[in-house]
Amino acid sequence: MSERSIKMILVTLGTQDKSFARLLSALETFKAEGSITDEIQVQAGFTNFESKTMTIFQYLSQPELDALRQQADLIITHAGVGSILDALKYHKVVIGVARLKQFEEHANDHQLEILETFSREGYILKADDLNDLPQLIQQAHSFKPKPYPFDNSTIIQTVLDYIQNN
């Protein structure tokens, strides 16, 4: 399998009104120690985080964020369905990281289920543990995601399945 070059990583934290500093802190540590060497740009939303190694934007307009998605070689995102689908729309390799209730990053742990489904189907890589990020970034060089079928029937069925099962 051919390897792709990763020069810029885009991290998207969405617009959830809770902090996801845990993810940014891990990336900052890996950047500082040299286990991640790529440029990292972050759409942080409500997460306040000072970085010496990453470029952080609180909020971006949709066109600005889409432009960064297009430029990115890899996207690391919280496990919100919209954020994952936005990255897949641009045929990007995605690493998903769940916001967790135990860290007060979300009201519940539904993002774990979202990650499990998208990764099991072959669309994304999932980070079960933030310590795995450097290895997942290495894996992203050769990961070939399954193309996501963007049609209304898939989205409608996914929503119906979620409603019926929860």
N, C-alpha and C positions, 0 to 999 in steps of 0.2 A: 504494500500500500504506500502511495507516495506521501511524503511529508509536506505540510504547508508551513510557511514561515509566519510566525506571530510577532508583529512589531507593536501593535497597539491593542490593548485590552480595554473594552468599555464595561464599566460596572454600573448597572442600573438598579436602584433601590425602590423605584416606584414612588407613589404618593401617599403611602400608608402614613398615618400621623404618629407613628411610633419609631423610635430610633432603631437603626440596624448597625450601630457602631461596632458590634462584635465582628462582623464581616470585614469592615474597613480596618479595624485594628489588626486582624490576622494578615490582611494584605500588606499593610504598612510594615509589619514585622518581617514578612517574607521578602519584601523589597529591600528593607534595610540590611538584612543578612545576606542578600544576594541570591536567594533561591528562586526569586522571580526577578527577571532583568528587563522585562518588557515595559513599555510606557503604559501607564494606567490613567484613564480618565474616568471620573465618577459623576454620575447624576445622583446626588445624595438626597434630594427631597427634604424631609423633616430631620434627617440625621445630621447633627452638627458634629463635625470632625475636622481637626486641624491636621494637615499632613505635610511632611517634608519631602515625600517621595511621589505623591499622586496629585494630579490636577483635579480639583473638586468644584463642581457647579451645583448649587442648591437646586435650582429649577432651570429648565430649558424649554423653549417653545417646542411644539411638536416638530416643526421643520428642522430646528437645530438638533434635536435629539435624533431624528431620522437621518440627518447628515452624518452624525457621529456613528450611528449604527452601520451605515453604509461603509464608513472608513475603517471600522473596527475589524480586526482579524479574528477576534474572539470576544464573546459577550458573557460576562458573569452577571447573573441576575437573581434577585429574590424570586421565589417560586410563585409569583402571581401569574395567572393564566395569560392576562393581557401582555405582560412584559415578555413572557416566553414566546408567545405567538408573534409579537412585534419583531423579535430577533429572528425567528424562523422565517418570517416573511422575506427577510433579506438573505436567506440561505446561509446564516452564520452558524458556526459551532457555538453551542451554548453550554455553560456550566450553571446549573441551578443550585441555589442554596436556600433552604427553608428558613423563614422567620419562625421562631419558636415561642410558644406561650411561656415556658419556664424562664426565659430571659425578658419577658414582657415586650416582645417584638411584635406580637399579634395576640388576638383574643383567644385563639385556639391553634391547633396544630394541623389544620387542613392542608397547609402547604406541603407537608410530608407526603400526603396522598397524591397531590398534583405532581410532585417530583417523581414519585414512584411510577406513576402512569406514563408520564412523558419519557422517562429513561427506559422503562421496560419495553416501550414501543420502539425505542431506538432513535428518538428525535433529539435527545440531549444527554449530556453527562450530568450526574448528580453528585453533589458533595455531601456525603453523610457526615463527614467530620472536616472541620475547617483546616486541620493539619494536613489533609489530603490535597489541598489546593495546588501546591507546586507540582505534584505528580499528575493531577488532572490537567493542568496546563500543558505538561509534557505530552500527555495522552491526546490532547486536543490537536496536536500537530498532525496526527494520522487518523483521527476519528472522522468517519464519514457518516454524518447524520442521515437518517431516513427522511426524504422530503415529506413535509407535512401537507396533507390534502386539504387545501383551503377551499372548502365549499360549505354552503349553509347546512347541508344535511348532517355533516360531521359535527358541526358546532351545536346544532339543535339536539342531536342524539346525545352528545356529551352533557349538555345542560339537563336534559330529561333523565339520563342515568344518574346524575348527581342528585337531582331532586328526589328521585325514587329511592335512592340508597341512603339518604341522610335525613 
